[in-house]
């Protein structure tokens, strides 16, 4: 990711449904704890979540 790339304020895509086996949102891919803490996360914590989500998208297609 380059410095000039901007992201939305949240990974949420309004398809909120948790997978029962993983407790991850089927829409955005965040874990339940990440969803709950998102508003209180600092920029570095959010960046870490974004990078994990992007890496998983690449790996899982």
C-alpha positions as CSV (number, residue, x, y, z in Angstrom):
1,X,0.0,0.0,0.0
2,X,1.4,3.4,-0.9
3,X,1.2,6.6,1.1
4,X,-1.2,8.1,-1.3
5,X,-3.8,5.3,-1.2
6,X,-6.8,6.2,0.9
7,X,-9.2,3.7,2.5
8,X,-12.8,4.1,3.6
9,X,-13.3,4.9,7.3
10,X,-14.2,1.3,7.9
11,X,-14.0,-2.1,6.2
12,X,-17.7,-2.5,6.8
13,X,-19.7,-3.1,3.5
14,X,-23.1,-3.4,5.2
15,X,-23.3,-7.2,4.9
16,X,-23.1,-7.9,8.6
17,X,-23.3,-11.6,9.4
18,X,-21.0,-13.6,11.6
19,X,-19.7,-17.0,10.5
20,X,-20.6,-19.3,13.4
21,X,-17.4,-21.3,13.2
22,X,-14.9,-18.4,12.9
23,X,-16.8,-15.5,14.5
24,X,-15.7,-13.4,11.5
25,X,-18.0,-11.1,9.5
26,X,-18.9,-12.6,6.2
27,X,-19.0,-9.1,4.7
28,X,-15.9,-7.4,5.8
29,X,-13.8,-10.2,7.2
30,X,-13.2,-8.6,10.6
31,X,-13.3,-10.7,13.8
32,X,-16.0,-9.9,16.3
33,X,-13.4,-8.2,18.7
34,X,-12.1,-6.0,15.9
35,X,-15.6,-4.9,15.0
36,X,-16.4,-4.1,18.6
37,X,-13.1,-2.1,19.2
38,X,-12.9,-0.4,15.7
39,X,-14.2,3.0,17.0
40,X,-11.6,3.0,19.8
41,X,-8.6,1.8,17.7
42,X,-5.8,4.1,16.9
43,X,-4.5,4.5,13.4
44,X,-1.8,1.8,13.8
45,X,-4.3,-0.8,15.1
46,X,-6.6,-0.1,12.2
47,X,-3.8,-0.3,9.7
48,X,-2.9,-3.7,11.1
49,X,-6.5,-4.9,10.6
50,X,-6.6,-3.4,7.0
51,X,-3.3,-5.2,6.1
52,X,-4.6,-8.5,7.4
53,X,-7.8,-8.2,5.5
54,X,-6.0,-7.3,2.3
55,X,-3.5,-10.2,2.7
56,X,-6.4,-12.6,3.3
57,X,-8.2,-11.3,0.2
58,X,-5.1,-12.0,-1.9
59,X,-4.6,-15.4,-0.4
60,X,-8.3,-16.5,-0.5
61,X,-9.1,-14.8,-3.8
